[in-house]
């Protein structure tokens, strides 16, 4: 197994136009944006937000209408071909079991749509509302496992939703009762090459630290035994990154969250703990969300062409070089480009300069366009800015496809009451 370098953790200050801090929410990334829905503060929330990484801006989206979800917590949200799919998390009530706990958001039209509108046949077989389950996208299907189902407790049901026909099918009925992780909720799951990897969570009232792989082609579970790895956890998060699974936070109780970042290699089937650079200690969080942006977090990694060059992101009104860790109201997305301008670096990061892989991994020099709004320009500069605005808007989608690899940590408990949501940026320094 190749050695992995440390991680750099940077808190990103949020403006007042941002969602409140929360936990038990859901988020996912799509087309260079991060979408965040619901969760809990002092009560369950029903707000829906989109975060632009390029602009460092939050935009509140509508969560009203018949097709939109209500207040949700411990739900799931995944993205697939222009739609966001939300499942579960409804408040328990007498009529919950008679309602479909599935919603769809059209990213292009920026509105919630009825799921049955995508197919002519009505849904007959479907899972009931649940919380603390997992959902991943495998091919053209959303696969849902477990969850807490009202008074029935934890579930071991495995469901598949065909996203083309919007038809559900239960897969666990073909499995032996003794096979698989068993009843589970507040666990994590990621997708990789036709398989779902599931870790930890609560089995009854007991936290777990076991790792399972479900293979979609054969509909079989495999227990992956490892000598070392994360402790017993629930309320943690996991994402797929460069042939591995990154797992962060969680704990054995809400009062004692962890701040450890773990990496599991799918190829070698081994765990390693990712250290943090000195002075950039990660926060201790539970019931948070992690989401990745950039090619390293894509399920299918594109091969870089031979003539690949740095793609500079222009900012006509940039008044001064960005600082290394950013300043209030502005951030620099770290790409470790030799050509980027910044103030002197910490000695820990300066020591990494000799490792060529660190500099060649990302291929984008990106500076925050949000500065354009905060500084005055001359008349000529304003005219030039207006001329570039349309071009920049067209460039946004292209830039989103070439973002540097970013892992964002959003919210989680403990949270700050009546304050903007906490957002952390994590940069992995592979060596």
Secondary structure, 3 states (H helix, E strand, C coil): CCCCCCEEEEECCCCCCCCECCECCEEEEECCEEEEECCECCCEECCEEEEECCCCEEEEECCCCCCCCCCECCCEEEEECCEEEEECCECCCCCHHHCCCEEEEECCCCEEECHHHHCCCCCCCCCCCCECCEEEEECCEEEEECCEEHHHEEECCEEEEECCCCEEEECHHHCCCCCCCCCEECCEEEEECCEEEEEEEEECCEEEEEEEEEECCCCEEEECCCCCCCCCEECCEEEEECCEEEEECCECCCCCEECCEEEEECCCCEEEEECECCCCCCCCEECCEEEEECHHHCCCCCCCCCCCCCCCCCCCCCCCCCCCCCECCECCCCCCCCCCCCCCCCHHHHHHHHCHHHHHCCCCCCCCHHHHHCCCCCHHHHHHHHHHHHHHHHHHHHHHHCCCCEEEEECCECCCCCCECCEEEEEECCC
